Amino acid sequence: MNPKSLLTLILLPILLAGCAVATALPPPTVPPPAPTLTPLPTSTASLTQNSTATPSPTATSKPLVPDFDHIVLIVFENKEFGSVIGNSQMPTYNRLAREHTLLTQYYAVTHPSLPNYIALMGGETFGIDSNCRKCFIDETSLPDLIEASGRTWKTYQEDMPSPCYIGDTHIYVQKHNPFVYFDNIRLDAARCERSVVPLTALQTDIETDSLPNFLFIKPNLCNDSHDCELDVSDAWLTTLLDGLIPALDSTGDSYVVFMLFEEGQGDHSCCGLPKKAGGRVPVVIYSPLARNGFEDSTQYTHYSLLKTISEAWGLPYLGHAAEINHPLIVLPWK
């Protein structure tokens, strides 16, 4: 046999073996397609105090709270939930609670009045634990953020003698007006006199179609149930809403009215507040964009309301409003 034939006989088995190995290798694995993620809903009536309803980062996500044109707070005094809800002395308030939205587990943050009002506007009490008159605060408040966003605000204080008044009368008290405690407001005379006004200015603003974006409405010592019976407060509320709601309706349906009591008569607490807080108070929400005939049993505080306003308008959260144990008021907004 010649050398060339011998070389062929030697290499042929090796080449065949190599081909067998190559054909025995499994085909390359193709990874399965990535699953399609469905965003969780961002609004739910069953939200609890420990829930974290974080909106999906997609452009089509529905916001947690509508971008209201007008947000209204009407604040009464010193009544526990059970003293108001079901009480025949407040037929209008209870009708609104039945027909619209009632928060059944809402808690004031402390006693007495002033620190609750300060918490609503500042996100904390800043160490205030009394109805002091000169405990002024050099801190940012909700009105500062509202103005920075290009929106307007006013507080309408019933029977306040003059715009930006400092002091008390027999029917008006400074402790129910948190705005004058913030240096940024009180010390700016033009700003204070423009936005901290007697309740009589509300009718003028209605008639001139110049309602601000944020309205904080405070009855006097009798009409807020501090010194008088609840039937007086209910009659006052009926008259107020008879003029206010048509004015808000004329601007469209993008508004919300919160009717609440700033503290209760007990020390009930919840969700991160001290063991003894400001009591469980009734809160009724009226809005064309909220579900009718709805009760929300989520635990909320004044910080929740402040956070909700901030969320609606894309404002920074102030103080405790940023904490997870004071959730947003996330209702099934339409």
PAMAR-395117 format. One line per field, with one value per residue (C-alpha): chain; z, y, x. Coordinates in Angstrom, 1 decimal, always signed. Layout:
BEGIN
chaine: [A;...]
c3: [Z;...]
c2: [Y;...]
c1: [X;...]
***
This chain:
BEGIN
chaine: [A;A;A;A;A;A;A;A;A;A;A;A;A;A;A;A;A;A;A;A;A;A;A;A;A;A;A;A;A;A;A;A;A;A;A;A;A;A;A;A;A;A;A;A;A;A;A;A;A;A;A;A;A;A;A;A;A;A;A;A;A;A;A;A;A;A;A;A;A;A;A;A;A;A;A;A;A;A;A;A;A;A;A;A;A;A;A;A;A;A;A;A;A;A;A;A;A;A;A;A;A;A;A;A;A;A;A;A;A;A;A;A;A;A;A;A;A;A;A;A;A;A;A;A;A;A;A;A;A;A;A;A;A;A;A;A;A;A;A;A;A;A;A;A;A;A;A;A;A;A;A;A;A;A;A;A;A;A;A;A;A;A;A;A;A;A;A;A;A;A;A;A;A;A;A;A;A;A;A;A;A;A;A;A;A;A;A;A;A;A;A;A;A;A;A;A;A;A;A;A;A;A;A;A;A;A;A;A;A;A;A;A;A;A;A;A;A;A;A;A;A;A;A;A;A;A;A;A;A;A;A;A;A;A;A;A;A;A;A;A;A;A;A;A;A;A;A;A;A;A;A;A;A;A;A;A;A;A;A;A;A;A;A;A;A;A;A;A;A;A;A;A;A;A;A;A;A;A;A;A;A;A;A;A;A;A;A;A;A;A;A;A;A;A;A;A;A;A;A;A;A;A;A;A;A;A;A;A;A;A;A;A;A;A;A;A;A;A;A;A;A;A;A;A;A;A;A;A;A;A;A;A;A;A]
c3: [+0.0;-0.9;+1.8;+0.5;+0.8;+4.3;+5.4;+4.1;+6.1;+9.3;+8.9;+7.8;+11.2;+12.9;+10.6;+10.9;+14.7;+14.6;+12.4;+14.9;+17.8;+15.9;+15.0;+18.5;+20.0;+21.0;+19.2;+20.8;+23.5;+22.6;+25.7;+26.1;+25.4;+28.5;+30.2;+29.6;+32.9;+33.7;+36.0;+39.3;+39.8;+41.4;+43.1;+45.3;+47.9;+50.0;+50.6;+54.1;+56.3;+55.4;+51.7;+49.2;+46.1;+44.0;+40.5;+37.5;+35.8;+32.4;+30.6;+30.6;+34.4;+36.0;+38.7;+42.3;+42.8;+40.2;+39.4;+40.8;+39.8;+43.3;+46.7;+49.6;+53.3;+55.7;+59.3;+62.4;+66.0;+68.7;+67.9;+67.8;+64.9;+66.9;+68.0;+64.5;+62.2;+62.8;+64.9;+63.8;+64.7;+61.5;+58.7;+55.9;+57.0;+57.4;+54.1;+52.4;+54.3;+53.0;+49.4;+48.8;+50.6;+54.3;+55.9;+58.9;+60.3;+60.2;+63.3;+64.5;+65.5;+69.0;+71.4;+71.6;+68.4;+67.3;+66.7;+64.6;+62.3;+62.1;+61.2;+58.4;+56.8;+57.8;+58.1;+61.7;+65.0;+65.3;+69.0;+69.6;+72.3;+73.4;+71.9;+72.1;+70.4;+69.8;+68.9;+65.4;+62.9;+60.4;+58.2;+54.8;+54.7;+52.1;+50.9;+50.0;+47.8;+46.3;+45.2;+43.9;+41.6;+40.1;+42.0;+44.3;+47.9;+50.5;+54.0;+54.7;+58.5;+59.7;+61.8;+61.6;+62.1;+59.1;+56.7;+58.4;+61.9;+64.8;+68.1;+69.3;+69.6;+71.4;+68.3;+66.3;+67.7;+66.3;+67.3;+64.5;+61.9;+61.3;+58.4;+60.6;+62.6;+59.6;+59.3;+55.5;+55.5;+58.5;+57.9;+54.3;+54.8;+51.1;+50.8;+54.2;+53.6;+50.1;+51.2;+54.9;+54.8;+56.5;+55.3;+53.7;+51.0;+49.7;+48.3;+46.5;+45.0;+43.9;+42.3;+40.5;+39.4;+41.2;+43.5;+44.4;+43.7;+47.4;+49.9;+53.7;+55.2;+59.0;+60.8;+63.9;+67.4;+67.4;+63.8;+64.1;+67.0;+69.5;+71.5;+70.0;+69.2;+66.1;+64.6;+64.4;+62.6;+60.2;+59.3;+58.7;+56.4;+54.5;+53.7;+52.8;+50.4;+48.8;+47.5;+47.1;+45.2;+42.3;+42.0;+41.9;+39.4;+37.1;+36.8;+35.8;+37.7;+38.8;+42.4;+45.8;+49.2;+52.4;+55.5;+58.7;+62.4;+63.5;+66.7;+68.6;+72.3;+72.9;+72.6;+69.9;+67.7;+64.7;+62.1;+63.6;+65.8;+69.5;+71.7;+72.7;+69.8;+68.8;+68.5;+65.6;+63.7;+60.8;+57.3;+54.4;+50.9;+48.2;+44.6;+41.2;+40.6;+43.7;+44.0;+45.6;+48.5;+49.5;+52.9;+53.2;+56.3;+55.7;+58.6;+57.8;+59.7;+59.0;+57.4;+54.9;+53.9;+53.4;+51.4;+49.2;+48.4;+47.6;+45.3;+43.4;+42.5;+42.3;+45.4;+47.7;+50.8;+54.0;+57.2;+58.2;+55.1;+53.4;+55.7;+54.5;+57.6;+56.7;+53.3;+50.6;+50.6;+47.5;+46.6;+43.5;+41.7;+38.4]
c2: [+0.0;+3.4;+6.0;+8.2;+5.4;+4.6;+8.3;+8.3;+5.1;+6.8;+10.2;+8.9;+7.4;+10.6;+12.8;+10.6;+10.7;+14.5;+14.7;+12.4;+14.6;+17.7;+16.3;+15.1;+18.6;+19.9;+22.9;+26.3;+27.3;+30.3;+32.2;+32.6;+36.0;+38.3;+38.4;+41.4;+43.2;+44.5;+47.6;+47.3;+49.6;+52.9;+53.5;+51.1;+51.4;+48.7;+50.5;+50.1;+52.1;+49.9;+49.8;+51.5;+52.2;+53.4;+54.6;+52.8;+54.8;+54.6;+57.6;+56.1;+55.6;+57.2;+59.7;+58.8;+62.0;+64.3;+67.6;+69.6;+73.2;+73.9;+72.3;+73.4;+72.7;+73.5;+72.9;+72.5;+72.0;+69.4;+66.6;+62.8;+60.7;+59.2;+62.6;+63.7;+60.7;+59.7;+62.8;+64.3;+67.8;+67.6;+66.5;+68.2;+66.8;+63.3;+63.5;+64.4;+61.5;+59.1;+60.3;+61.1;+59.9;+59.4;+58.6;+56.5;+56.1;+59.6;+60.8;+64.2;+64.3;+65.8;+68.2;+71.1;+73.0;+75.0;+72.2;+70.3;+73.4;+73.8;+70.1;+70.5;+73.3;+72.5;+68.7;+68.7;+70.6;+72.1;+71.4;+73.5;+71.8;+74.7;+77.4;+79.9;+83.3;+84.2;+80.8;+81.9;+79.6;+80.3;+77.3;+76.4;+75.8;+74.6;+78.1;+78.6;+75.5;+76.4;+79.8;+78.4;+76.1;+79.1;+78.6;+80.8;+80.4;+82.1;+81.4;+82.9;+83.4;+84.2;+87.4;+88.1;+92.0;+92.7;+91.0;+89.4;+90.4;+89.2;+88.6;+87.4;+88.8;+87.3;+85.3;+84.9;+83.4;+83.4;+79.7;+78.6;+80.5;+78.6;+80.9;+83.9;+81.7;+81.2;+84.1;+83.8;+84.8;+87.1;+89.2;+89.8;+92.4;+92.6;+88.8;+88.3;+90.9;+89.5;+85.9;+85.9;+87.5;+87.7;+85.3;+88.1;+88.2;+84.8;+86.2;+88.9;+86.3;+84.2;+87.2;+88.3;+84.7;+84.9;+81.9;+80.8;+77.3;+76.5;+77.7;+77.2;+78.2;+78.6;+79.4;+81.5;+80.1;+79.5;+78.2;+75.8;+73.9;+75.1;+77.2;+76.3;+73.2;+71.1;+72.2;+75.7;+74.4;+72.3;+75.3;+77.4;+74.7;+74.4;+78.1;+78.1;+75.2;+76.7;+79.5;+77.8;+74.6;+76.4;+78.7;+75.7;+73.9;+76.9;+76.3;+72.7;+69.4;+69.5;+70.3;+68.7;+69.9;+68.3;+68.9;+67.9;+68.4;+69.4;+67.3;+65.0;+64.7;+61.6;+60.5;+57.9;+57.3;+55.4;+54.9;+56.3;+59.0;+59.0;+56.5;+59.3;+61.5;+63.9;+61.5;+60.0;+62.6;+62.5;+63.7;+64.1;+64.5;+66.1;+66.0;+65.3;+63.2;+60.9;+57.9;+58.5;+56.6;+55.4;+54.8;+54.5;+52.7;+53.3;+54.9;+58.5;+61.6;+65.3;+64.5;+62.2;+65.1;+67.4;+64.7;+64.3;+68.0;+67.8;+64.8;+66.4;+69.4;+67.8;+69.6;+68.4;+66.6;+68.5;+66.9;+63.8;+63.9;+62.1;+59.1;+55.9;+55.4;+58.5;+57.3;+59.3;+59.5;+57.3;+57.1;+55.6;+58.9;+59.0]
c1: [+0.0;+1.4;+1.8;-1.0;-3.6;-2.3;-2.8;-6.4;-7.2;-5.8;-7.6;-11.0;-12.2;-11.0;-13.1;-16.1;-15.9;-15.7;-18.8;-20.6;-19.7;-20.9;-24.2;-24.8;-24.7;-28.1;-29.4;-28.8;-31.4;-33.5;-34.7;-38.5;-39.9;-40.1;-43.5;-45.8;-46.2;-49.6;-49.5;-51.2;-54.2;-53.3;-56.7;-58.5;-61.2;-59.6;-56.3;-55.2;-52.8;-49.9;-50.6;-48.2;-50.2;-47.4;-48.5;-47.0;-44.3;-46.1;-47.5;-51.0;-51.3;-54.2;-53.2;-53.9;-55.8;-57.4;-55.7;-58.6;-59.3;-60.6;-60.0;-62.2;-61.7;-64.6;-63.5;-65.7;-64.8;-64.5;-66.8;-66.2;-67.4;-70.3;-71.5;-72.1;-72.9;-76.5;-77.2;-80.6;-79.2;-77.1;-79.5;-77.5;-74.1;-75.6;-77.4;-74.1;-72.4;-74.9;-75.1;-71.5;-68.3;-67.8;-64.4;-65.1;-61.6;-60.1;-58.1;-57.0;-53.3;-53.5;-55.3;-56.0;-57.1;-54.1;-51.6;-54.2;-54.6;-50.9;-50.5;-53.0;-51.0;-47.5;-47.2;-46.3;-47.1;-43.6;-43.7;-46.9;-49.0;-51.3;-53.5;-50.7;-51.0;-47.4;-45.9;-45.1;-43.4;-40.6;-41.3;-42.8;-46.5;-49.0;-49.8;-46.2;-46.2;-49.6;-48.3;-45.0;-47.1;-48.9;-52.1;-54.1;-55.4;-57.5;-58.7;-62.1;-62.5;-66.0;-66.2;-62.5;-62.5;-60.2;-57.8;-54.8;-56.1;-54.0;-55.8;-59.2;-62.7;-65.7;-66.7;-63.4;-60.2;-56.7;-56.1;-58.5;-56.5;-53.2;-52.2;-51.3;-48.9;-46.5;-44.0;-43.9;-47.6;-48.1;-45.0;-45.8;-48.5;-49.7;-49.8;-51.5;-54.2;-54.9;-55.3;-56.3;-59.7;-63.1;-65.8;-67.7;-65.1;-66.3;-69.5;-67.6;-65.3;-68.3;-70.0;-66.8;-66.0;-62.7;-62.6;-59.1;-57.8;-57.6;-60.3;-60.0;-63.4;-63.7;-67.0;-67.0;-67.0;-70.8;-71.2;-68.3;-70.0;-67.4;-69.8;-73.2;-75.2;-74.8;-78.1;-76.6;-73.6;-75.7;-77.9;-74.8;-73.4;-76.6;-76.6;-72.9;-73.2;-76.3;-74.1;-70.8;-71.7;-73.4;-70.4;-68.1;-70.3;-70.1;-66.4;-66.8;-66.8;-63.1;-63.5;-63.7;-65.1;-63.8;-66.0;-64.3;-63.9;-60.4;-60.4;-62.7;-63.6;-61.5;-57.9;-58.3;-55.3;-54.0;-51.3;-48.2;-49.6;-48.8;-50.8;-53.1;-54.0;-56.9;-59.8;-61.7;-63.6;-66.1;-65.0;-67.4;-66.2;-68.3;-67.1;-68.5;-65.4;-65.9;-68.1;-71.5;-72.9;-69.4;-67.8;-64.0;-62.8;-59.1;-57.3;-56.3;-55.1;-54.7;-51.4;-53.2;-55.4;-52.4;-50.6;-53.7;-53.8;-50.1;-50.6;-53.4;-51.3;-47.9;-46.5;-43.7;-44.9;-44.5;-43.3;-45.2;-47.3;-44.4;-44.6;-46.0;-48.1;-50.2;-51.5;-53.2;-56.9;-57.1;-60.8;-62.3;-62.1;-64.0]
***
